[in-house]
Amino acid sequence: MEEPVTIREGAPAVPRLKRWLDLGWSIGMAVVAALLIRAFVLEAFYIPSASMEPTLEPGDFILVNRLLYDFHPPRRGDIIVFPFPRDEHWDFVKRVIGLPGDLIEARNGRVWVNGKRLTEAYLPRPAGGPVTTDLAARQVPPEQLFVLGDNRSASLDSRYWGTVDEHKVIGKAFLIYWSHGPHWWDIRWGRIGHWLP
């Protein structure tokens, strides 16, 4: 004959309490890690304008790597986020075209860097016509960047307000993590997860 099993009152409480403590510890560490990543590595931005179409469209949400430029300076072709030089309360997103010391000009609707025509496969091609307004040759000052929007006809950029201090760049945009059309429920699934060139 089997002996009856004695159940001690409250015995399961210790493992249950340990599970809750472990869960609380895990959630706390995840929050701390997320805050550290947000503060030092990644930052999210919303695109409100058409100045970077077709690469970035109004309604896109992008991730920006804040740490990358601690290891090397911005490179030509990078899509960067930076405080607007005339009012640093606003953040702008543009593409780096000219690096410090480069000679930039635009003629016949095309951009030239140091005397060579810049190949810009990311730009919209309006029936083979010009993609930018003409611009007299100018040299990019030391520690400055010359930036343009991909949608040249709808972008206020270095052509109008000058260069960007490379030390004030927030980071490099690298991913569209969410996107919607004119209404928040108009989700553009095809753009979500798109890596930026």
Backbone bond lengths (Angstrom), bond angles and torsions (degrees), N, CA, C in turn:
res aa  C-N    CA-C-N  psi(-1)  N-CA   C-N-CA  omega(-1)  CA-C   N-CA-C  phi
1 M - - - 1.460 - - 1.530 109.53 -
2 E 1.346 115.61 132.36 1.464 120.32 -178.19 1.515 110.89 -76.09
3 E 1.333 113.99 144.87 1.460 119.06 176.94 1.519 109.20 -78.94
4 P 1.328 118.34 142.97 1.467 119.73 179.04 1.526 110.79 -66.08
5 V 1.321 114.61 144.12 1.468 120.74 178.67 1.510 108.44 -82.67
6 T 1.317 115.53 130.71 1.459 120.38 179.75 1.524 108.83 -94.66
7 I 1.301 116.35 124.20 1.468 120.76 177.39 1.508 107.92 -102.58
8 R 1.323 114.22 119.38 1.460 117.78 179.65 1.508 109.33 -85.12
9 E 1.275 117.23 130.78 1.457 122.28 -178.16 1.523 109.87 -65.12
10 G 1.337 116.02 131.19 1.467 120.87 177.26 1.513 113.74 87.34
11 A 1.299 120.45 -2.84 1.462 121.34 -177.87 1.524 113.04 -60.51
12 P 1.355 119.45 -41.63 1.467 118.74 -179.00 1.530 113.46 -69.36
13 A 1.302 118.98 -12.03 1.458 121.05 -174.68 1.525 112.99 -64.98
14 V 1.335 117.60 -33.52 1.465 120.14 -178.03 1.524 110.59 -67.34
15 P 1.342 119.78 -50.73 1.465 118.53 177.11 1.534 112.09 -61.89
16 R 1.318 118.35 -37.53 1.454 121.54 179.66 1.525 110.04 -64.16
17 L 1.328 117.23 -43.68 1.460 121.64 178.17 1.523 110.43 -62.95
18 K 1.330 116.70 -40.64 1.470 120.63 178.67 1.529 110.73 -62.90
19 R 1.330 116.18 -41.23 1.473 119.52 178.68 1.524 110.30 -62.12
20 W 1.344 116.76 -42.67 1.465 119.48 179.60 1.527 111.54 -66.09
21 L 1.322 116.46 -39.10 1.465 120.23 177.40 1.526 110.92 -64.97
22 D 1.342 116.46 -41.85 1.468 120.35 177.56 1.524 111.03 -63.15
23 L 1.332 115.52 -42.75 1.466 119.43 178.32 1.529 110.84 -62.90
24 G 1.322 116.73 -44.91 1.465 120.71 178.21 1.519 112.03 -60.82
25 W 1.327 116.42 -42.06 1.466 121.56 178.13 1.539 109.85 -62.47
26 S 1.322 117.31 -45.19 1.468 121.36 -179.61 1.524 111.40 -62.47
27 I 1.321 116.51 -45.10 1.472 119.82 179.34 1.525 110.00 -64.31
28 G 1.325 116.96 -43.14 1.466 120.45 178.67 1.511 112.28 -60.17
29 M 1.339 117.26 -43.69 1.469 120.80 179.26 1.526 111.16 -67.01
30 A 1.340 117.08 -36.74 1.467 120.04 177.77 1.525 110.70 -64.89
31 V 1.330 117.50 -40.27 1.467 121.09 178.36 1.521 110.39 -65.26
32 V 1.332 117.16 -44.65 1.473 120.82 178.39 1.526 110.07 -61.20
33 A 1.328 117.57 -44.91 1.470 121.24 179.54 1.524 110.44 -61.82
34 A 1.346 116.73 -43.07 1.470 120.16 179.51 1.528 111.07 -62.92
35 L 1.328 116.83 -41.21 1.468 120.18 179.01 1.521 111.31 -65.98
36 L 1.325 117.68 -39.47 1.466 120.47 177.82 1.524 111.03 -66.41
37 I 1.334 116.55 -43.09 1.462 119.71 177.67 1.522 109.96 -61.79
38 R 1.333 116.83 -43.79 1.468 121.56 179.63 1.527 111.25 -62.84
39 A 1.319 117.02 -39.61 1.466 120.58 -176.26 1.521 112.48 -75.60
40 F 1.325 117.78 -34.02 1.460 119.39 -170.25 1.521 115.45 -119.56
41 V 1.324 119.18 -20.43 1.460 119.71 -171.90 1.528 112.70 -118.22
42 L 1.325 118.46 -57.33 1.463 121.54 -173.87 1.519 111.41 -119.16
43 E 1.323 115.12 148.46 1.454 120.42 172.67 1.524 107.93 -143.67
44 A 1.308 115.75 143.78 1.463 121.39 -178.67 1.517 109.98 -100.46
45 F 1.350 116.40 143.54 1.461 122.40 178.34 1.520 109.21 -137.25
46 Y 1.317 115.11 153.27 1.469 123.49 178.25 1.529 108.01 -107.99
47 I 1.322 116.90 139.08 1.467 121.90 179.29 1.525 108.68 -99.62
48 P 1.359 118.08 111.75 1.458 120.29 -177.34 1.536 114.22 -96.51
49 S 1.347 117.59 -15.24 1.475 119.32 -171.85 1.521 111.72 -122.22
50 A 1.336 114.77 172.15 1.464 121.51 -178.01 1.525 112.73 -94.93
51 S 1.323 119.13 12.19 1.468 120.97 -172.52 1.527 114.08 -68.19
52 M 1.336 117.88 -17.12 1.468 119.94 179.49 1.523 112.53 -113.64
53 E 1.337 117.64 14.78 1.465 119.69 176.54 1.527 109.94 -64.94
54 P 1.318 119.36 146.59 1.469 127.54 2.65 1.528 113.70 -87.89
55 T 1.339 117.50 -3.81 1.469 119.78 -177.26 1.517 111.61 -61.28
56 L 1.331 116.30 -49.50 1.462 122.48 176.85 1.513 108.50 -122.97
57 E 1.308 116.71 133.01 1.458 121.61 -179.10 1.527 110.28 -112.98
58 P 1.345 116.87 153.39 1.468 118.05 174.25 1.531 109.90 -54.94
59 G 1.321 116.21 132.51 1.461 120.58 -177.06 1.510 113.43 100.92
60 D 1.344 117.71 -6.24 1.460 120.56 175.53 1.527 109.55 -79.08
61 F 1.322 115.83 144.95 1.461 122.99 172.07 1.525 106.23 -116.01
62 I 1.329 116.66 126.75 1.458 120.07 -174.49 1.526 111.44 -119.41
63 L 1.332 114.62 155.50 1.460 121.30 171.40 1.523 108.60 -103.72
64 V 1.328 114.94 141.11 1.459 122.29 -177.80 1.523 108.55 -123.02
65 N 1.332 115.48 131.51 1.464 121.65 176.35 1.525 108.14 -84.55
66 R 1.334 117.10 111.50 1.459 122.42 -177.78 1.528 112.50 -83.98
67 L 1.317 117.52 -16.32 1.460 121.84 -172.02 1.524 112.86 -93.57
68 L 1.319 117.19 -24.48 1.465 122.59 -171.10 1.522 113.02 -53.54
69 Y 1.328 117.20 -45.01 1.464 119.63 -174.11 1.527 113.12 -79.85
70 D 1.324 117.31 3.19 1.459 119.91 167.92 1.528 110.09 -75.60
71 F 1.338 116.93 -17.91 1.461 121.70 -176.93 1.524 113.50 -105.48
72 H 1.306 117.38 -28.00 1.469 120.52 175.04 1.525 108.79 -155.27
73 P 1.339 117.21 155.32 1.466 119.20 -178.92 1.528 111.12 -73.19
74 P 1.337 117.32 164.41 1.466 119.75 175.79 1.528 111.23 -56.21
75 R 1.320 115.27 150.44 1.467 121.66 -179.21 1.522 109.47 -116.41
76 R 1.318 114.75 155.79 1.461 119.65 177.90 1.529 109.18 -59.03
77 G 1.323 115.90 132.58 1.455 121.35 -179.48 1.521 113.73 98.49
78 D 1.343 117.59 -17.20 1.471 120.35 177.98 1.527 110.65 -64.35
79 I 1.314 116.27 142.48 1.471 121.63 171.13 1.528 105.68 -95.18
80 I 1.334 115.74 117.72 1.461 120.06 -173.77 1.528 111.39 -118.54
81 V 1.324 114.77 155.98 1.460 122.24 172.40 1.524 106.66 -113.99
82 F 1.342 115.96 136.45 1.459 120.91 -175.41 1.520 109.12 -153.76
83 P 1.339 117.79 157.63 1.464 119.64 174.69 1.536 109.13 -70.49
84 F 1.308 116.27 135.06 1.462 121.15 178.66 1.534 108.77 -58.22
85 P 1.337 118.01 123.07 1.468 120.14 -174.41 1.535 114.78 -57.30
86 R 1.319 118.34 -27.77 1.476 119.59 -178.32 1.529 113.28 -90.22
87 D 1.323 117.40 -14.49 1.463 121.52 176.79 1.526 107.61 -158.86
88 E 1.325 116.52 96.26 1.462 121.12 -171.10 1.529 113.74 -72.56
89 H 1.336 117.03 4.28 1.465 119.45 172.71 1.531 111.18 -75.59
90 W 1.336 116.31 -15.99 1.464 121.67 -177.71 1.518 109.27 -108.70
91 D 1.331 116.96 139.58 1.462 121.70 174.53 1.518 108.43 -102.76
92 F 1.334 115.62 136.86 1.460 122.46 178.77 1.523 108.79 -115.27
93 V 1.331 115.43 156.31 1.461 121.35 173.31 1.529 107.60 -126.92
94 K 1.329 116.16 126.38 1.470 122.67 -179.56 1.526 108.48 -147.51
95 R 1.333 115.24 175.15 1.463 121.33 178.51 1.527 109.62 -104.83
96 V 1.332 115.80 136.83 1.466 120.80 177.85 1.528 108.88 -73.73
97 I 1.326 115.41 123.92 1.458 122.05 178.01 1.522 110.89 -110.72
98 G 1.336 116.17 -43.63 1.460 120.71 -177.41 1.510 111.96 -120.46
99 L 1.329 115.51 135.03 1.460 122.86 177.78 1.526 109.30 -99.51
100 P 1.333 118.61 167.39 1.461 120.48 -179.57 1.530 111.33 -52.84
101 G 1.345 115.39 129.85 1.461 121.14 179.34 1.513 115.11 89.80
102 D 1.331 118.93 -13.88 1.470 121.61 179.65 1.522 110.96 -67.86
103 L 1.333 115.17 148.61 1.460 121.73 172.49 1.525 107.30 -100.77
104 I 1.324 116.18 116.55 1.469 122.11 -175.46 1.519 109.17 -110.62
105 E 1.323 115.89 135.97 1.462 120.35 170.20 1.519 108.95 -152.28
106 A 1.310 115.42 160.47 1.465 120.92 175.44 1.516 106.92 -130.45
107 R 1.313 115.77 125.54 1.459 120.41 177.43 1.524 108.63 -142.08
108 N 1.309 114.86 146.42 1.465 121.41 -175.78 1.529 111.50 53.29
109 G 1.333 115.10 33.19 1.451 120.33 175.79 1.515 115.30 77.19
110 R 1.323 118.97 7.74 1.464 122.82 -179.22 1.531 109.86 -121.99
111 V 1.330 116.09 152.05 1.467 121.77 -179.49 1.526 109.61 -92.94
112 W 1.327 114.62 137.77 1.462 121.66 177.86 1.519 108.16 -122.27
113 V 1.323 116.45 134.67 1.467 122.33 178.17 1.524 107.86 -122.85
114 N 1.332 115.50 120.36 1.468 122.03 -179.55 1.531 111.79 52.92
115 G 1.344 115.48 40.38 1.461 121.21 176.00 1.517 115.11 82.82
116 K 1.335 118.44 0.03 1.469 121.00 179.36 1.513 109.60 -116.12
117 R 1.341 115.15 137.55 1.458 119.17 178.95 1.526 110.03 -66.83
118 L 1.336 115.76 131.83 1.456 121.77 -178.50 1.531 109.56 -82.17
119 T 1.325 116.23 126.62 1.462 121.25 175.38 1.519 107.89 -82.61
120 E 1.337 117.22 122.72 1.466 121.72 -175.76 1.523 110.25 -128.91
121 A 1.318 115.73 78.05 1.462 121.54 -176.85 1.528 112.26 -65.34
122 Y 1.327 118.28 -19.43 1.466 123.07 -177.54 1.520 113.14 -79.68
123 L 1.338 118.14 -9.35 1.461 120.58 -176.13 1.520 112.23 -82.35
124 P 1.338 116.19 151.20 1.471 118.96 171.85 1.525 108.65 -68.95
125 R 1.296 116.69 147.14 1.468 120.77 -179.34 1.524 109.48 -113.34
126 P 1.339 117.51 93.06 1.470 118.97 -178.61 1.522 111.85 -76.36
127 A 1.324 116.29 86.76 1.469 123.30 175.79 1.525 112.10 52.47
128 G 1.337 116.30 36.91 1.461 120.86 176.43 1.518 114.35 76.00
129 G 1.317 117.54 4.34 1.462 120.66 -178.65 1.517 112.55 -79.09
130 P 1.328 116.22 -174.60 1.461 120.08 -179.27 1.521 112.04 -66.14
131 V 1.322 115.51 148.55 1.457 119.78 -179.20 1.525 112.65 -109.36
132 T 1.316 117.32 -5.58 1.462 119.51 177.50 1.519 110.37 -153.84
133 T 1.315 115.72 159.58 1.464 119.96 175.85 1.518 109.06 -75.31
134 D 1.319 116.60 153.72 1.461 120.39 178.88 1.521 110.24 -67.52
135 L 1.327 114.82 149.80 1.455 121.78 -175.70 1.516 108.03 -145.60
136 A 1.346 116.15 127.39 1.463 119.83 177.94 1.524 109.69 -63.45
137 A 1.322 116.11 148.46 1.464 121.28 -178.51 1.523 110.36 -58.04
138 R 1.333 115.21 134.63 1.465 121.12 176.19 1.523 109.02 -145.99
139 Q 1.314 114.96 146.44 1.457 119.62 179.87 1.524 109.84 -95.64
140 V 1.327 115.40 136.68 1.457 120.54 178.61 1.531 108.38 -75.53
141 P 1.337 118.47 124.28 1.467 121.10 -178.90 1.535 112.36 -63.77
142 P 1.331 117.41 162.33 1.468 120.30 176.30 1.530 111.02 -57.69
143 E 1.327 116.02 142.77 1.465 124.41 177.56 1.522 113.45 60.67
144 Q 1.325 116.48 23.35 1.462 122.23 178.30 1.525 109.66 -122.47
145 L 1.333 115.75 159.72 1.463 122.74 177.95 1.520 109.06 -127.61
146 F 1.319 116.45 140.59 1.459 122.41 174.13 1.522 106.37 -99.78
147 V 1.337 117.00 121.64 1.464 121.47 -174.33 1.525 110.81 -122.79
148 L 1.325 115.29 147.78 1.459 122.04 176.70 1.526 109.22 -135.14
149 G 1.333 115.60 152.14 1.458 120.28 170.55 1.515 108.76 -81.99
150 D 1.322 117.40 151.32 1.471 119.81 178.44 1.522 111.70 -68.23
151 N 1.318 117.28 -30.30 1.458 122.24 177.73 1.530 107.45 -93.46
152 R 1.322 115.83 78.97 1.469 121.79 -168.66 1.519 113.67 -58.43
153 S 1.320 118.02 -29.62 1.471 119.92 -177.89 1.532 111.84 -77.66
154 A 1.344 117.88 -11.48 1.469 120.23 -177.90 1.520 111.38 -129.45
155 S 1.332 116.47 28.16 1.458 119.35 -176.14 1.525 111.36 -124.49
156 L 1.324 115.40 127.63 1.461 121.15 168.49 1.524 105.90 -92.59
157 D 1.319 116.43 118.14 1.457 120.34 -171.92 1.524 110.08 -147.45
158 S 1.322 117.64 -155.36 1.467 121.15 -175.00 1.524 113.33 -61.56
159 R 1.309 117.76 -18.40 1.470 119.58 175.61 1.518 111.12 -64.69
160 Y 1.328 116.91 -27.37 1.468 121.73 -173.21 1.526 113.76 -109.48
161 W 1.333 118.17 -36.87 1.464 118.78 -175.40 1.519 114.19 -121.97
162 G 1.311 118.38 8.44 1.464 120.77 173.46 1.524 114.12 95.03
163 T 1.308 114.47 -163.80 1.457 121.23 -171.81 1.533 112.27 -91.32
164 V 1.332 114.64 173.12 1.462 122.96 -178.91 1.529 108.64 -114.26
165 D 1.325 116.62 134.02 1.466 121.51 175.64 1.530 108.23 -67.73
166 E 1.342 116.67 119.22 1.469 119.22 -175.43 1.530 112.40 -64.27
167 H 1.327 118.16 -20.76 1.464 120.92 179.61 1.532 112.19 -79.80
168 K 1.330 117.04 -11.99 1.464 120.43 179.48 1.531 112.86 -98.60
169 V 1.316 116.54 -0.66 1.466 120.07 179.71 1.529 109.07 -62.87
170 I 1.324 116.11 129.80 1.474 121.65 -179.57 1.519 110.49 -74.49
171 G 1.332 116.55 -41.74 1.461 119.04 179.64 1.512 112.66 169.19
172 K 1.318 114.75 -176.88 1.466 122.50 -178.99 1.525 109.95 -102.13
173 A 1.342 115.67 127.57 1.468 120.75 175.38 1.523 108.15 -74.62
174 F 1.345 116.16 134.65 1.464 117.87 -177.10 1.524 114.53 -135.18
175 L 1.360 118.94 -13.20 1.465 118.94 -174.55 1.525 111.02 -152.60
176 I 1.341 115.71 137.12 1.468 121.20 168.05 1.531 105.92 -90.52
177 Y 1.326 116.90 112.20 1.467 118.63 -176.37 1.527 112.49 -98.82
178 W 1.344 118.11 -12.84 1.462 121.45 177.04 1.517 107.41 -159.05
179 S 1.319 116.82 151.34 1.456 119.79 179.85 1.530 109.69 -156.84
180 H 1.316 115.15 138.09 1.464 119.39 174.67 1.523 109.42 -141.94
181 G 1.333 114.53 159.50 1.454 121.15 179.04 1.517 111.36 -80.44
182 P 1.342 116.81 -152.60 1.462 120.46 -177.34 1.525 113.91 -57.90
183 H 1.329 117.86 -26.48 1.463 122.58 178.33 1.522 108.55 -116.38
184 W 1.325 116.77 146.82 1.465 120.64 -175.92 1.523 112.83 -60.62
185 W 1.334 117.80 -25.79 1.466 119.85 -178.80 1.534 112.12 -84.66
186 D 1.330 116.93 -6.65 1.471 121.76 179.04 1.533 108.64 -87.85
187 I 1.319 116.20 73.85 1.463 121.61 -174.23 1.531 109.99 -75.61
188 R 1.337 116.12 132.39 1.471 121.64 177.84 1.530 107.86 -99.50
189 W 1.319 115.31 85.26 1.458 121.67 -174.55 1.516 112.27 -59.10
190 G 1.313 117.91 -34.72 1.468 121.59 -177.06 1.518 113.94 -66.69
191 R 1.336 117.75 -17.91 1.461 120.76 -179.45 1.536 112.14 -94.42
192 I 1.309 116.72 -19.68 1.465 120.96 -176.09 1.537 109.39 -70.07
193 G 1.332 115.16 129.75 1.461 120.95 -179.24 1.511 113.70 84.50
194 H 1.346 117.63 10.07 1.466 121.55 -179.37 1.524 109.61 -79.22
195 W 1.347 115.76 124.17 1.469 121.12 177.48 1.519 109.00 -80.55
196 L 1.319 116.64 137.26 1.459 120.85 -176.71 1.526 110.91 -87.65
197 P 1.332 115.75 141.69 1.480 119.59 -178.77 1.528 111.40 -71.18
